[in-house]
Amino acid sequence: MKIGLLGHGVVGSGVRKIIDDAGTPYTKDLQITKILVKDEWEMTDERMTMNADDILDDPDIDIVAECMGGIEPARTFLLKALKNGKHIVTSNKKMLAVSAAELFEEAGKQGKTIRYEASCGGGIPWMSSLCRTRRIDTVTSFRGIFNGTTNYILSRMADEKKSFAQMLKEAQELGYAERDPSDDIDGYDVRYKVMLSCMRAFGTIISAEDIPVCGIRHISEEDLAWADANGYVCKLIGSAEDRDDCISACVMPVFVKKTDDFANIRLNFNAIESRSGTLGSCIYVGQGAGSLPTAHAVVQDLIDIQTGQDGACDTLMRTHTVNSDHKGVYYIRTAKMTVFNEVIGRRVSETAFLTDTVSLNEISALIRTADDDSLFIAEVDE
Ligand SMILES: NC(=O)c1ccc[n+]([C@@H]2O[C@H](COP(=O)([O-])OP(=O)(O)OC[C@H]3O[C@@H](n4cnc5c(N)ncnc54)[C@H](OP(=O)(O)O)[C@@H]3O)[C@@H](O)[C@H]2O)c1
């Protein structure tokens, strides 16, 4: 199989390395014939080009693997690749989460495959496992630690009893967090991953923007001290449940019990749990990012296409609305306590309280009214 690679950064260079090293009978049968780069100084190999059409219009290329990131021009390139009769593989969660409907429609017309294992959970075989599960089972819900950057920050804050800002700086120095970490710490990265996981788990396309999201930007040492003293560890959790007529989904910091399987998933590791009829609970743990772990997932997709094992993973797509009427007990720290009077179950400090069981919709409305820039909210596992 001849492959055109779009992007030669952290993930793309890992894909090239694994395939060029041809370490197994499967990778020996893959061949990268062209690589798209952006700048002259990157043209270090005769396969490199700065013109995407050299790849997209090449009739000998069977699969286009996109590892560029960003919405455009990745989306336009992949649409063109499909129209030109090529299968596509992508690690780009953001682009796929906003363009899934049109890309899958085009893939359907052309009879081509879209694979996106690396877009969610990095090297963890999460997407392919969902596909296998669905061959004989119905996935009813999933929840997971989908973001290594925030998990690293939360683990280190708990270990060192240091501030969010200090631990974010440490994560940036170690290359775990980007210079602009907003997508990670505000939960948007997890939101894209939840959207894509709903596609694979439930066979439905929902709008990522409809998934309620709360990040960890405002978490303080005081919040973690309360969690620790009361038997909890804080994790940023993305979750979704298929309720037949709608999908209930959200991204939210959760105080999980120290005995919970997720409590010991530390540093930059990811863990995702699916629940289904016959398999029950199944948890996948591993490296959620990094050059070779993520490239491993991209190459697995390429091999599946090459060996005809791409399955009917994403057929029977439905569309659903997101219902954010998730009920739970919430920990809220705010300087505007009085706004929340009607939902305060128990005060835990001058500025923090626990709600009784309330709906996320109700809490969201009060949060909008409070308009408190430093408010922190976490769901508390019961
Ligand atoms: N890194 C991870 O661990 C990881 C894990 C899972 C998923 N992903 C996803 O994988 C994708 C790639 O991530 P990455 O970490 O490999 O990013 P990266 O290191 O920034 O690599 C992307 C490369 O593509 C190049 N590029 C961008 N637009 C281009 C264009 N129009 N033409 C040619 N080259 C172009 C970039 O060049 P410039 O730098 O010059 O713009 C860069 O060299 C993203 O969607 C990311 O979310 C990454």
The ligand as an ORCA input file, in Angstrom:
! r2SCAN-3c Opt
* xyz 0 1
  N       1.455     15.113     19.731
  C       0.677     14.156     20.239
  O       1.061     13.459     21.175
  C      -0.679     13.901     19.655
  C      -1.465     12.873     20.204
  C      -2.720     12.600     19.642
  C      -3.177     13.352     18.570
  N      -2.391     14.375     18.086
  C      -2.920     15.146     16.957
  O      -2.093     14.908     15.823
  C      -2.033     16.097     15.021
  C      -0.580     16.485     14.835
  O      -0.019     16.750     16.106
  P       1.542     16.960     16.288
  O       1.779     16.950     17.757
  O       2.298     16.030     15.426
  O       1.702     18.455     15.750
  P       3.034     19.142     15.197
  O       4.222     18.587     15.877
  O       2.788     20.600     15.230
  O       3.082     18.620     13.667
  C       2.250     19.090     12.659
  C       3.151     19.355     11.482
  O       2.338     19.619     10.353
  C       2.842     20.789      9.737
  N       1.821     21.459      8.986
  C       0.770     22.173      9.438
  N       0.064     22.668      8.396
  C       0.703     22.290      7.286
  C       0.497     22.511      5.899
  N      -0.526     23.249      5.462
  N       1.351     21.965      5.021
  C       2.399     21.244      5.440
  N       2.670     20.989      6.728
  C       1.820     21.513      7.646
  C       3.372     21.633     10.873
  O       4.267     22.618     10.404
  P       4.453     23.990     11.290
  O       4.907     23.547     12.634
  O       5.466     24.742     10.515
  O       3.115     24.637     11.337
  C       4.054     20.569     11.719
  O       5.339     20.290     11.252
  C      -2.873     17.145     15.761
  O      -4.164     17.149     15.227
  C      -2.902     16.639     17.199
  O      -4.053     17.051     17.891
  C      -1.161     14.652     18.598
*
